[in-house]
Amino acid sequence: MLNYVKLILQKVSFDRHLFEKELRKAIARLLPQDIEDLKHWCYEQYSGHYQLVLDKCFYQMG
């Protein structure tokens, strides 16, 4: 499931709104350990473009 989420995020990364929407869906559906892996991967891949989106999504989940 995690690999599928990564694929989807890569495909929608051209649009901030779609990226945030898919990221929120992924966070709601993944297991806690997969969310941590996703978080690290997202920050490695997208912190340059979507830092604010990542911060908002990952820190609102707690």
PDBQT receptor file of N, H, CA, C and O in Angstrom, charges set to zero:
ATOM      1  N   MET A   1       0.821  -1.191   0.000  1.00  0.00    +0.000 N 
ATOM      2  CA  MET A   1       0.000   0.000   0.000  1.00  0.00    +0.000 C 
ATOM      3  C   MET A   1       0.866   1.257   0.000  1.00  0.00    +0.000 C 
ATOM      4  O   MET A   1       0.548   2.233  -0.680  1.00  0.00    +0.000 OA
ATOM      5  N   LEU A   2       1.953   1.235   0.757  1.00  0.00    +0.000 N 
ATOM      6  H   LEU A   2       2.211   0.442   1.309  1.00  0.00    +0.000 HD
ATOM      7  CA  LEU A   2       2.830   2.397   0.831  1.00  0.00    +0.000 C 
ATOM      8  C   LEU A   2       3.422   2.730  -0.539  1.00  0.00    +0.000 C 
ATOM      9  O   LEU A   2       3.496   3.900  -0.915  1.00  0.00    +0.000 OA
ATOM     10  N   ASN A   3       3.836   1.726  -1.269  1.00  0.00    +0.000 N 
ATOM     11  H   ASN A   3       3.776   0.776  -0.964  1.00  0.00    +0.000 HD
ATOM     12  CA  ASN A   3       4.388   1.975  -2.604  1.00  0.00    +0.000 C 
ATOM     13  C   ASN A   3       3.336   2.561  -3.541  1.00  0.00    +0.000 C 
ATOM     14  O   ASN A   3       3.648   3.408  -4.379  1.00  0.00    +0.000 OA
ATOM     15  N   TYR A   4       2.113   2.120  -3.402  1.00  0.00    +0.000 N 
ATOM     16  H   TYR A   4       1.859   1.432  -2.721  1.00  0.00    +0.000 HD
ATOM     17  CA  TYR A   4       1.019   2.656  -4.206  1.00  0.00    +0.000 C 
ATOM     18  C   TYR A   4       0.784   4.130  -3.880  1.00  0.00    +0.000 C 
ATOM     19  O   TYR A   4       0.585   4.945  -4.781  1.00  0.00    +0.000 OA
ATOM     20  N   VAL A   5       0.806   4.468  -2.600  1.00  0.00    +0.000 N 
ATOM     21  H   VAL A   5       0.967   3.806  -1.868  1.00  0.00    +0.000 HD
ATOM     22  CA  VAL A   5       0.628   5.860  -2.174  1.00  0.00    +0.000 C 
ATOM     23  C   VAL A   5       1.744   6.729  -2.746  1.00  0.00    +0.000 C 
ATOM     24  O   VAL A   5       1.487   7.829  -3.236  1.00  0.00    +0.000 OA
ATOM     25  N   LYS A   6       2.965   6.245  -2.687  1.00  0.00    +0.000 N 
ATOM     26  H   LYS A   6       3.173   5.351  -2.289  1.00  0.00    +0.000 HD
ATOM     27  CA  LYS A   6       4.092   6.999  -3.245  1.00  0.00    +0.000 C 
ATOM     28  C   LYS A   6       3.897   7.237  -4.738  1.00  0.00    +0.000 C 
ATOM     29  O   LYS A   6       4.153   8.335  -5.233  1.00  0.00    +0.000 OA
ATOM     30  N   LEU A   7       3.449   6.222  -5.447  1.00  0.00    +0.000 N 
ATOM     31  H   LEU A   7       3.241   5.331  -5.045  1.00  0.00    +0.000 HD
ATOM     32  CA  LEU A   7       3.199   6.354  -6.880  1.00  0.00    +0.000 C 
ATOM     33  C   LEU A   7       2.143   7.418  -7.157  1.00  0.00    +0.000 C 
ATOM     34  O   LEU A   7       2.315   8.256  -8.043  1.00  0.00    +0.000 OA
ATOM     35  N   ILE A   8       1.062   7.384  -6.406  1.00  0.00    +0.000 N 
ATOM     36  H   ILE A   8       0.922   6.703  -5.686  1.00  0.00    +0.000 HD
ATOM     37  CA  ILE A   8      -0.006   8.377  -6.581  1.00  0.00    +0.000 C 
ATOM     38  C   ILE A   8       0.525   9.777  -6.300  1.00  0.00    +0.000 C 
ATOM     39  O   ILE A   8       0.260  10.702  -7.068  1.00  0.00    +0.000 OA
ATOM     40  N   LEU A   9       1.267   9.944  -5.215  1.00  0.00    +0.000 N 
ATOM     41  H   LEU A   9       1.482   9.193  -4.592  1.00  0.00    +0.000 HD
ATOM     42  CA  LEU A   9       1.801  11.265  -4.884  1.00  0.00    +0.000 C 
ATOM     43  C   LEU A   9       2.750  11.777  -5.969  1.00  0.00    +0.000 C 
ATOM     44  O   LEU A   9       2.760  12.970  -6.272  1.00  0.00    +0.000 OA
ATOM     45  N   GLN A  10       3.531  10.893  -6.543  1.00  0.00    +0.000 N 
ATOM     46  H   GLN A  10       3.522   9.924  -6.296  1.00  0.00    +0.000 HD
ATOM     47  CA  GLN A  10       4.412  11.291  -7.639  1.00  0.00    +0.000 C 
ATOM     48  C   GLN A  10       3.600  11.772  -8.837  1.00  0.00    +0.000 C 
ATOM     49  O   GLN A  10       3.961  12.752  -9.489  1.00  0.00    +0.000 OA
ATOM     50  N   LYS A  11       2.507  11.081  -9.120  1.00  0.00    +0.000 N 
ATOM     51  H   LYS A  11       2.213  10.285  -8.591  1.00  0.00    +0.000 HD
ATOM     52  CA  LYS A  11       1.692  11.425 -10.282  1.00  0.00    +0.000 C 
ATOM     53  C   LYS A  11       0.922  12.737 -10.116  1.00  0.00    +0.000 C 
ATOM     54  O   LYS A  11       0.631  13.410 -11.105  1.00  0.00    +0.000 OA
ATOM     55  N   VAL A  12       0.593  13.102  -8.881  1.00  0.00    +0.000 N 
ATOM     56  H   VAL A  12       0.830  12.555  -8.078  1.00  0.00    +0.000 HD
ATOM     57  CA  VAL A  12      -0.165  14.345  -8.659  1.00  0.00    +0.000 C 
ATOM     58  C   VAL A  12       0.713  15.479  -8.144  1.00  0.00    +0.000 C 
ATOM     59  O   VAL A  12       0.200  16.538  -7.783  1.00  0.00    +0.000 OA
ATOM     60  N   SER A  13       2.004  15.279  -8.106  1.00  0.00    +0.000 N 
ATOM     61  H   SER A  13       2.421  14.419  -8.400  1.00  0.00    +0.000 HD
ATOM     62  CA  SER A  13       2.892  16.275  -7.524  1.00  0.00    +0.000 C 
ATOM     63  C   SER A  13       2.969  17.575  -8.335  1.00  0.00    +0.000 C 
ATOM     64  O   SER A  13       3.558  18.552  -7.873  1.00  0.00    +0.000 OA
ATOM     65  N   PHE A  14       2.396  17.596  -9.506  1.00  0.00    +0.000 N 
ATOM     66  H   PHE A  14       1.918  16.802  -9.881  1.00  0.00    +0.000 HD
ATOM     67  CA  PHE A  14       2.374  18.815 -10.316  1.00  0.00    +0.000 C 
ATOM     68  C   PHE A  14       1.370  19.835  -9.787  1.00  0.00    +0.000 C 
ATOM     69  O   PHE A  14       1.427  21.005 -10.165  1.00  0.00    +0.000 OA
ATOM     70  N   ASP A  15       0.451  19.408  -8.917  1.00  0.00    +0.000 N 
ATOM     71  H   ASP A  15       0.405  18.457  -8.611  1.00  0.00    +0.000 HD
ATOM     72  CA  ASP A  15      -0.618  20.276  -8.437  1.00  0.00    +0.000 C 
ATOM     73  C   ASP A  15      -0.681  20.229  -6.910  1.00  0.00    +0.000 C 
ATOM     74  O   ASP A  15      -0.918  19.167  -6.334  1.00  0.00    +0.000 OA
ATOM     75  N   ARG A  16      -0.472  21.366  -6.257  1.00  0.00    +0.000 N 
ATOM     76  H   ARG A  16      -0.280  22.228  -6.725  1.00  0.00    +0.000 HD
ATOM     77  CA  ARG A  16      -0.446  21.422  -4.800  1.00  0.00    +0.000 C 
ATOM     78  C   ARG A  16      -1.739  20.911  -4.174  1.00  0.00    +0.000 C 
ATOM     79  O   ARG A  16      -1.707  20.171  -3.191  1.00  0.00    +0.000 OA
ATOM     80  N   HIS A  17      -2.872  21.303  -4.742  1.00  0.00    +0.000 N 
ATOM     81  H   HIS A  17      -2.898  21.904  -5.541  1.00  0.00    +0.000 HD
ATOM     82  CA  HIS A  17      -4.162  20.902  -4.181  1.00  0.00    +0.000 C 
ATOM     83  C   HIS A  17      -4.354  19.384  -4.256  1.00  0.00    +0.000 C 
ATOM     84  O   HIS A  17      -4.758  18.763  -3.273  1.00  0.00    +0.000 OA
ATOM     85  N   LEU A  18      -4.073  18.795  -5.395  1.00  0.00    +0.000 N 
ATOM     86  H   LEU A  18      -3.745  19.299  -6.194  1.00  0.00    +0.000 HD
ATOM     87  CA  LEU A  18      -4.200  17.338  -5.540  1.00  0.00    +0.000 C 
ATOM     88  C   LEU A  18      -3.214  16.600  -4.633  1.00  0.00    +0.000 C 
ATOM     89  O   LEU A  18      -3.550  15.587  -4.019  1.00  0.00    +0.000 OA
ATOM     90  N   PHE A  19      -2.000  17.126  -4.564  1.00  0.00    +0.000 N 
ATOM     91  H   PHE A  19      -1.728  17.949  -5.062  1.00  0.00    +0.000 HD
ATOM     92  CA  PHE A  19      -0.991  16.506  -3.721  1.00  0.00    +0.000 C 
ATOM     93  C   PHE A  19      -1.454  16.480  -2.268  1.00  0.00    +0.000 C 
ATOM     94  O   PHE A  19      -1.358  15.450  -1.600  1.00  0.00    +0.000 OA
ATOM     95  N   GLU A  20      -1.953  17.603  -1.784  1.00  0.00    +0.000 N 
ATOM     96  H   GLU A  20      -2.031  18.439  -2.327  1.00  0.00    +0.000 HD
ATOM     97  CA  GLU A  20      -2.424  17.665  -0.401  1.00  0.00    +0.000 C 
ATOM     98  C   GLU A  20      -3.613  16.736  -0.172  1.00  0.00    +0.000 C 
ATOM     99  O   GLU A  20      -3.687  16.055   0.851  1.00  0.00    +0.000 OA
ATOM    100  N   LYS A  21      -4.528  16.711  -1.111  1.00  0.00    +0.000 N 
ATOM    101  H   LYS A  21      -4.468  17.264  -1.942  1.00  0.00    +0.000 HD
ATOM    102  CA  LYS A  21      -5.706  15.846  -0.998  1.00  0.00    +0.000 C 
ATOM    103  C   LYS A  21      -5.299  14.371  -0.901  1.00  0.00    +0.000 C 
ATOM    104  O   LYS A  21      -5.787  13.642  -0.038  1.00  0.00    +0.000 OA
ATOM    105  N   GLU A  22      -4.414  13.947  -1.781  1.00  0.00    +0.000 N 
ATOM    106  H   GLU A  22      -4.017  14.540  -2.482  1.00  0.00    +0.000 HD
ATOM    107  CA  GLU A  22      -3.982  12.546  -1.774  1.00  0.00    +0.000 C 
ATOM    108  C   GLU A  22      -3.144  12.223  -0.547  1.00  0.00    +0.000 C 
ATOM    109  O   GLU A  22      -3.229  11.117  -0.013  1.00  0.00    +0.000 OA
ATOM    110  N   LEU A  23      -2.345  13.164  -0.101  1.00  0.00    +0.000 N 
ATOM    111  H   LEU A  23      -2.276  14.062  -0.536  1.00  0.00    +0.000 HD
ATOM    112  CA  LEU A  23      -1.553  12.941   1.102  1.00  0.00    +0.000 C 
ATOM    113  C   LEU A  23      -2.459  12.769   2.317  1.00  0.00    +0.000 C 
ATOM    114  O   LEU A  23      -2.227  11.885   3.141  1.00  0.00    +0.000 OA
ATOM    115  N   ARG A  24      -3.475  13.595   2.432  1.00  0.00    +0.000 N 
ATOM    116  H   ARG A  24      -3.663  14.313   1.762  1.00  0.00    +0.000 HD
ATOM    117  CA  ARG A  24      -4.419  13.469   3.552  1.00  0.00    +0.000 C 
ATOM    118  C   ARG A  24      -5.138  12.120   3.521  1.00  0.00    +0.000 C 
ATOM    119  O   ARG A  24      -5.313  11.487   4.562  1.00  0.00    +0.000 OA
ATOM    120  N   LYS A  25      -5.552  11.681   2.344  1.00  0.00    +0.000 N 
ATOM    121  H   LYS A  25      -5.410  12.195   1.498  1.00  0.00    +0.000 HD
ATOM    122  CA  LYS A  25      -6.202  10.372   2.218  1.00  0.00    +0.000 C 
ATOM    123  C   LYS A  25      -5.255   9.255   2.649  1.00  0.00    +0.000 C 
ATOM    124  O   LYS A  25      -5.654   8.319   3.343  1.00  0.00    +0.000 OA
ATOM    125  N   ALA A  26      -4.004   9.365   2.230  1.00  0.00    +0.000 N 
ATOM    126  H   ALA A  26      -3.680  10.125   1.666  1.00  0.00    +0.000 HD
ATOM    127  CA  ALA A  26      -3.021   8.337   2.576  1.00  0.00    +0.000 C 
ATOM    128  C   ALA A  26      -2.804   8.271   4.081  1.00  0.00    +0.000 C 
ATOM    129  O   ALA A  26      -2.770   7.185   4.659  1.00  0.00    +0.000 OA
ATOM    130  N   ILE A  27      -2.659   9.419   4.711  1.00  0.00    +0.000 N 
ATOM    131  H   ILE A  27      -2.687  10.301   4.242  1.00  0.00    +0.000 HD
ATOM    132  CA  ILE A  27      -2.435   9.461   6.151  1.00  0.00    +0.000 C 
ATOM    133  C   ILE A  27      -3.613   8.836   6.898  1.00  0.00    +0.000 C 
ATOM    134  O   ILE A  27      -3.425   8.160   7.910  1.00  0.00    +0.000 OA
ATOM    135  N   ALA A  28      -4.809   9.061   6.403  1.00  0.00    +0.000 N 
ATOM    136  H   ALA A  28      -4.962   9.610   5.582  1.00  0.00    +0.000 HD
ATOM    137  CA  ALA A  28      -5.998   8.511   7.056  1.00  0.00    +0.000 C 
ATOM    138  C   ALA A  28      -6.095   6.994   6.918  1.00  0.00    +0.000 C 
ATOM    139  O   ALA A  28      -6.734   6.337   7.741  1.00  0.00    +0.000 OA
ATOM    140  N   ARG A  29      -5.474   6.440   5.897  1.00  0.00    +0.000 N 
ATOM    141  H   ARG A  29      -4.955   6.973   5.228  1.00  0.00    +0.000 HD
ATOM    142  CA  ARG A  29      -5.656   5.016   5.596  1.00  0.00    +0.000 C 
ATOM    143  C   ARG A  29      -4.476   4.126   5.968  1.00  0.00    +0.000 C 
ATOM    144  O   ARG A  29      -4.639   2.914   6.102  1.00  0.00    +0.000 OA
ATOM    145  N   LEU A  30      -3.301   4.705   6.135  1.00  0.00    +0.000 N 
ATOM    146  H   LEU A  30      -3.168   5.690   6.027  1.00  0.00    +0.000 HD
ATOM    147  CA  LEU A  30      -2.108   3.895   6.372  1.00  0.00    +0.000 C 
ATOM    148  C   LEU A  30      -1.943   3.537   7.846  1.00  0.00    +0.000 C 
ATOM    149  O   LEU A  30      -2.483   4.202   8.730  1.00  0.00    +0.000 OA
ATOM    150  N   LEU A  31      -1.199   2.492   8.081  1.00  0.00    +0.000 N 
ATOM    151  H   LEU A  31      -0.760   1.952   7.363  1.00  0.00    +0.000 HD
ATOM    152  CA  LEU A  31      -0.822   2.105   9.443  1.00  0.00    +0.000 C 
ATOM    153  C   LEU A  31       0.207   3.094   9.980  1.00  0.00    +0.000 C 
ATOM    154  O   LEU A  31       0.935   3.712   9.203  1.00  0.00    +0.000 OA
ATOM    155  N   PRO A  32       0.275   3.248  11.304  1.00  0.00    +0.000 N 
ATOM    156  CA  PRO A  32       1.197   4.240  11.882  1.00  0.00    +0.000 C 
ATOM    157  C   PRO A  32       2.653   4.099  11.430  1.00  0.00    +0.000 C 
ATOM    158  O   PRO A  32       3.313   5.104  11.167  1.00  0.00    +0.000 OA
ATOM    159  N   GLN A  33       3.156   2.880  11.338  1.00  0.00    +0.000 N 
ATOM    160  H   GLN A  33       2.619   2.064  11.552  1.00  0.00    +0.000 HD
ATOM    161  CA  GLN A  33       4.549   2.711  10.913  1.00  0.00    +0.000 C 
ATOM    162  C   GLN A  33       4.733   3.104   9.444  1.00  0.00    +0.000 C 
ATOM    163  O   GLN A  33       5.791   3.608   9.067  1.00  0.00    +0.000 OA
ATOM    164  N   ASP A  34       3.718   2.878   8.623  1.00  0.00    +0.000 N 
ATOM    165  H   ASP A  34       2.859   2.468   8.930  1.00  0.00    +0.000 HD
ATOM    166  CA  ASP A  34       3.787   3.286   7.219  1.00  0.00    +0.000 C 
ATOM    167  C   ASP A  34       3.703   4.804   7.085  1.00  0.00    +0.000 C 
ATOM    168  O   ASP A  34       4.299   5.384   6.178  1.00  0.00    +0.000 OA
ATOM    169  N   ILE A  35       2.962   5.447   7.989  1.00  0.00    +0.000 N 
ATOM    170  H   ILE A  35       2.477   4.976   8.726  1.00  0.00    +0.000 HD
ATOM    171  CA  ILE A  35       2.874   6.902   7.963  1.00  0.00    +0.000 C 
ATOM    172  C   ILE A  35       4.247   7.511   8.251  1.00  0.00    +0.000 C 
ATOM    173  O   ILE A  35       4.635   8.497   7.624  1.00  0.00    +0.000 OA
ATOM    174  N   GLU A  36       4.976   6.930   9.192  1.00  0.00    +0.000 N 
ATOM    175  H   GLU A  36       4.661   6.129   9.702  1.00  0.00    +0.000 HD
ATOM    176  CA  GLU A  36       6.322   7.439   9.492  1.00  0.00    +0.000 C 
ATOM    177  C   GLU A  36       7.240   7.283   8.276  1.00  0.00    +0.000 C 
ATOM    178  O   GLU A  36       8.004   8.193   7.953  1.00  0.00    +0.000 OA
ATOM    179  N   ASP A  37       7.166   6.135   7.607  1.00  0.00    +0.000 N 
ATOM    180  H   ASP A  37       6.546   5.396   7.869  1.00  0.00    +0.000 HD
ATOM    181  CA  ASP A  37       7.965   5.927   6.400  1.00  0.00    +0.000 C 
ATOM    182  C   ASP A  37       7.572   6.916   5.316  1.00  0.00    +0.000 C 
ATOM    183  O   ASP A  37       8.430   7.483   4.640  1.00  0.00    +0.000 OA
ATOM    184  N   LEU A  38       6.271   7.120   5.154  1.00  0.00    +0.000 N 
ATOM    185  H   LEU A  38       5.573   6.659   5.704  1.00  0.00    +0.000 HD
ATOM    186  CA  LEU A  38       5.776   8.076   4.160  1.00  0.00    +0.000 C 
ATOM    187  C   LEU A  38       6.249   9.479   4.493  1.00  0.00    +0.000 C 
ATOM    188  O   LEU A  38       6.655  10.226   3.603  1.00  0.00    +0.000 OA
ATOM    189  N   LYS A  39       6.202   9.839   5.749  1.00  0.00    +0.000 N 
ATOM    190  H   LYS A  39       5.872   9.232   6.473  1.00  0.00    +0.000 HD
ATOM    191  CA  LYS A  39       6.631  11.170   6.178  1.00  0.00    +0.000 C 
ATOM    192  C   LYS A  39       8.087  11.416   5.795  1.00  0.00    +0.000 C 
ATOM    193  O   LYS A  39       8.410  12.456   5.219  1.00  0.00    +0.000 OA
ATOM    194  N   HIS A  40       8.948  10.487   6.104  1.00  0.00    +0.000 N 
ATOM    195  H   HIS A  40       8.686   9.643   6.572  1.00  0.00    +0.000 HD
ATOM    196  CA  HIS A  40      10.364  10.635   5.763  1.00  0.00    +0.000 C 
ATOM    197  C   HIS A  40      10.562  10.729   4.254  1.00  0.00    +0.000 C 
ATOM    198  O   HIS A  40      11.326  11.565   3.772  1.00  0.00    +0.000 OA
ATOM    199  N   TRP A  41       9.878   9.878   3.520  1.00  0.00    +0.000 N 
ATOM    200  H   TRP A  41       9.257   9.199   3.910  1.00  0.00    +0.000 HD
ATOM    201  CA  TRP A  41       9.982   9.883   2.060  1.00  0.00    +0.000 C 
ATOM    202  C   TRP A  41       9.484  11.209   1.485  1.00  0.00    +0.000 C 
ATOM    203  O   TRP A  41      10.134  11.785   0.613  1.00  0.00    +0.000 OA
ATOM    204  N   CYS A  42       8.356  11.690   1.958  1.00  0.00    +0.000 N 
ATOM    205  H   CYS A  42       7.828  11.222   2.666  1.00  0.00    +0.000 HD
ATOM    206  CA  CYS A  42       7.791  12.945   1.453  1.00  0.00    +0.000 C 
ATOM    207  C   CYS A  42       8.732  14.115   1.698  1.00  0.00    +0.000 C 
ATOM    208  O   CYS A  42       8.936  14.946   0.813  1.00  0.00    +0.000 OA
ATOM    209  N   TYR A  43       9.300  14.182   2.885  1.00  0.00    +0.000 N 
ATOM    210  H   TYR A  43       9.134  13.507   3.604  1.00  0.00    +0.000 HD
ATOM    211  CA  TYR A  43      10.211  15.286   3.176  1.00  0.00    +0.000 C 
ATOM    212  C   TYR A  43      11.473  15.197   2.324  1.00  0.00    +0.000 C 
ATOM    213  O   TYR A  43      12.014  16.226   1.919  1.00  0.00    +0.000 OA
ATOM    214  N   GLU A  44      11.949  13.989   2.047  1.00  0.00    +0.000 N 
ATOM    215  H   GLU A  44      11.510  13.153   2.376  1.00  0.00    +0.000 HD
ATOM    216  CA  GLU A  44      13.113  13.832   1.172  1.00  0.00    +0.000 C 
ATOM    217  C   GLU A  44      12.792  14.267  -0.260  1.00  0.00    +0.000 C 
ATOM    218  O   GLU A  44      13.610  14.907  -0.921  1.00  0.00    +0.000 OA
ATOM    219  N   GLN A  45      11.599  13.913  -0.728  1.00  0.00    +0.000 N 
ATOM    220  H   GLN A  45      10.935  13.392  -0.191  1.00  0.00    +0.000 HD
ATOM    221  CA  GLN A  45      11.240  14.154  -2.125  1.00  0.00    +0.000 C 
ATOM    222  C   GLN A  45      10.670  15.546  -2.378  1.00  0.00    +0.000 C 
ATOM    223  O   GLN A  45      10.956  16.148  -3.414  1.00  0.00    +0.000 OA
ATOM    224  N   TYR A  46       9.873  16.066  -1.453  1.00  0.00    +0.000 N 
ATOM    225  H   TYR A  46       9.641  15.577  -0.612  1.00  0.00    +0.000 HD
ATOM    226  CA  TYR A  46       9.035  17.222  -1.765  1.00  0.00    +0.000 C 
ATOM    227  C   TYR A  46       9.177  18.418  -0.830  1.00  0.00    +0.000 C 
ATOM    228  O   TYR A  46       8.407  19.371  -0.951  1.00  0.00    +0.000 OA
ATOM    229  N   SER A  47      10.122  18.403   0.085  1.00  0.00    +0.000 N 
ATOM    230  H   SER A  47      10.747  17.628   0.182  1.00  0.00    +0.000 HD
ATOM    231  CA  SER A  47      10.215  19.525   1.019  1.00  0.00    +0.000 C 
ATOM    232  C   SER A  47      10.564  20.835   0.303  1.00  0.00    +0.000 C 
ATOM    233  O   SER A  47      10.239  21.913   0.798  1.00  0.00    +0.000 OA
ATOM    234  N   GLY A  48      11.213  20.750  -0.839  1.00  0.00    +0.000 N 
ATOM    235  H   GLY A  48      11.478  19.873  -1.241  1.00  0.00    +0.000 HD
ATOM    236  CA  GLY A  48      11.539  21.957  -1.588  1.00  0.00    +0.000 C 
ATOM    237  C   GLY A  48      10.321  22.638  -2.174  1.00  0.00    +0.000 C 
ATOM    238  O   GLY A  48      10.283  23.866  -2.257  1.00  0.00    +0.000 OA
ATOM    239  N   HIS A  49       9.330  21.873  -2.580  1.00  0.00    +0.000 N 
ATOM    240  H   HIS A  49       9.360  20.875  -2.512  1.00  0.00    +0.000 HD
ATOM    241  CA  HIS A  49       8.135  22.417  -3.227  1.00  0.00    +0.000 C 
ATOM    242  C   HIS A  49       6.945  22.526  -2.280  1.00  0.00    +0.000 C 
ATOM    243  O   HIS A  49       6.166  23.476  -2.359  1.00  0.00    +0.000 OA
ATOM    244  N   TYR A  50       6.808  21.556  -1.392  1.00  0.00    +0.000 N 
ATOM    245  H   TYR A  50       7.441  20.784  -1.327  1.00  0.00    +0.000 HD
ATOM    246  CA  TYR A  50       5.585  21.447  -0.602  1.00  0.00    +0.000 C 
ATOM    247  C   TYR A  50       5.838  21.407   0.905  1.00  0.00    +0.000 C 
ATOM    248  O   TYR A  50       5.127  20.716   1.634  1.00  0.00    +0.000 OA
ATOM    249  N   GLN A  51       6.825  22.130   1.365  1.00  0.00    +0.000 N 
ATOM    250  H   GLN A  51       7.402  22.692   0.773  1.00  0.00    +0.000 HD
ATOM    251  CA  GLN A  51       7.159  22.134   2.792  1.00  0.00    +0.000 C 
ATOM    252  C   GLN A  51       5.953  22.482   3.653  1.00  0.00    +0.000 C 
ATOM    253  O   GLN A  51       5.684  21.801   4.642  1.00  0.00    +0.000 OA
ATOM    254  N   LEU A  52       5.231  23.522   3.295  1.00  0.00    +0.000 N 
ATOM    255  H   LEU A  52       5.449  24.076   2.492  1.00  0.00    +0.000 HD
ATOM    256  CA  LEU A  52       4.079  23.948   4.096  1.00  0.00    +0.000 C 
ATOM    257  C   LEU A  52       2.965  22.909   4.085  1.00  0.00    +0.000 C 
ATOM    258  O   LEU A  52       2.325  22.673   5.110  1.00  0.00    +0.000 OA
ATOM    259  N   VAL A  53       2.731  22.290   2.941  1.00  0.00    +0.000 N 
ATOM    260  H   VAL A  53       3.251  22.481   2.108  1.00  0.00    +0.000 HD
ATOM    261  CA  VAL A  53       1.708  21.245   2.836  1.00  0.00    +0.000 C 
ATOM    262  C   VAL A  53       2.099  20.058   3.713  1.00  0.00    +0.000 C 
ATOM    263  O   VAL A  53       1.269  19.523   4.448  1.00  0.00    +0.000 OA
ATOM    264  N   LEU A  54       3.354  19.654   3.632  1.00  0.00    +0.000 N 
ATOM    265  H   LEU A  54       4.028  20.089   3.035  1.00  0.00    +0.000 HD
ATOM    266  CA  LEU A  54       3.816  18.519   4.431  1.00  0.00    +0.000 C 
ATOM    267  C   LEU A  54       3.690  18.817   5.917  1.00  0.00    +0.000 C 
ATOM    268  O   LEU A  54       3.198  17.990   6.684  1.00  0.00    +0.000 OA
ATOM    269  N   ASP A  55       4.135  19.995   6.320  1.00  0.00    +0.000 N 
ATOM    270  H   ASP A  55       4.535  20.668   5.698  1.00  0.00    +0.000 HD
ATOM    271  CA  ASP A  55       4.027  20.365   7.732  1.00  0.00    +0.000 C 
ATOM    272  C   ASP A  55       2.571  20.338   8.189  1.00  0.00    +0.000 C 
ATOM    273  O   ASP A  55       2.251  19.799   9.249  1.00  0.00    +0.000 OA
ATOM    274  N   LYS A  56       1.704  20.920   7.384  1.00  0.00    +0.000 N 
ATOM    275  H   LYS A  56       1.964  21.358   6.523  1.00  0.00    +0.000 HD
ATOM    276  CA  LYS A  56       0.286  20.991   7.747  1.00  0.00    +0.000 C 
ATOM    277  C   LYS A  56      -0.325  19.593   7.870  1.00  0.00    +0.000 C 
ATOM    278  O   LYS A  56      -1.025  19.306   8.841  1.00  0.00    +0.000 OA
ATOM    279  N   CYS A  57      -0.070  18.745   6.913  1.00  0.00    +0.000 N 
ATOM    280  H   CYS A  57       0.499  18.978   6.124  1.00  0.00    +0.000 HD
ATOM    281  CA  CYS A  57      -0.678  17.403   6.901  1.00  0.00    +0.000 C 
ATOM    282  C   CYS A  57      -0.118  16.509   8.007  1.00  0.00    +0.000 C 
ATOM    283  O   CYS A  57      -0.881  15.854   8.717  1.00  0.00    +0.000 OA
ATOM    284  N   PHE A  58       1.192  16.476   8.156  1.00  0.00    +0.000 N 
ATOM    285  H   PHE A  58       1.811  17.008   7.579  1.00  0.00    +0.000 HD
ATOM    286  CA  PHE A  58       1.784  15.547   9.121  1.00  0.00    +0.000 C 
ATOM    287  C   PHE A  58       1.644  16.017  10.560  1.00  0.00    +0.000 C 
ATOM    288  O   PHE A  58       1.613  15.188  11.470  1.00  0.00    +0.000 OA
ATOM    289  N   TYR A  59       1.561  17.299  10.789  1.00  0.00    +0.000 N 
ATOM    290  H   TYR A  59       1.586  17.972  10.050  1.00  0.00    +0.000 HD
ATOM    291  CA  TYR A  59       1.486  17.763  12.164  1.00  0.00    +0.000 C 
ATOM    292  C   TYR A  59       0.054  18.002  12.627  1.00  0.00    +0.000 C 
ATOM    293  O   TYR A  59      -0.174  18.258  13.809  1.00  0.00    +0.000 OA
ATOM    294  N   GLN A  60      -0.900  17.925  11.734  1.00  0.00    +0.000 N 
ATOM    295  H   GLN A  60      -0.715  17.717  10.773  1.00  0.00    +0.000 HD
ATOM    296  CA  GLN A  60      -2.301  17.993  12.128  1.00  0.00    +0.000 C 
ATOM    297  C   GLN A  60      -2.857  16.612  12.472  1.00  0.00    +0.000 C 
ATOM    298  O   GLN A  60      -3.947  16.502  13.035  1.00  0.00    +0.000 OA
ATOM    299  N   MET A  61      -2.124  15.578  12.140  1.00  0.00    +0.000 N 
ATOM    300  H   MET A  61      -1.239  15.666  11.683  1.00  0.00    +0.000 HD
ATOM    301  CA  MET A  61      -2.624  14.226  12.387  1.00  0.00    +0.000 C 
ATOM    302  C   MET A  61      -2.562  13.855  13.860  1.00  0.00    +0.000 C 
ATOM    303  O   MET A  61      -3.256  12.929  14.281  1.00  0.00    +0.000 OA
ATOM    304  N   GLY A  62      -1.756  14.545  14.657  1.00  0.00    +0.000 N 
ATOM    305  H   GLY A  62      -1.192  15.297  14.315  1.00  0.00    +0.000 HD
ATOM    306  CA  GLY A  62      -1.605  14.197  16.060  1.00  0.00    +0.000 C 
ATOM    307  C   GLY A  62      -2.605  14.817  16.889  1.00  0.00    +0.000 C 
ATOM    308  O   GLY A  62      -2.610  14.618  18.104  1.00  0.00    +0.000 OA
TER     309      GLY A  62
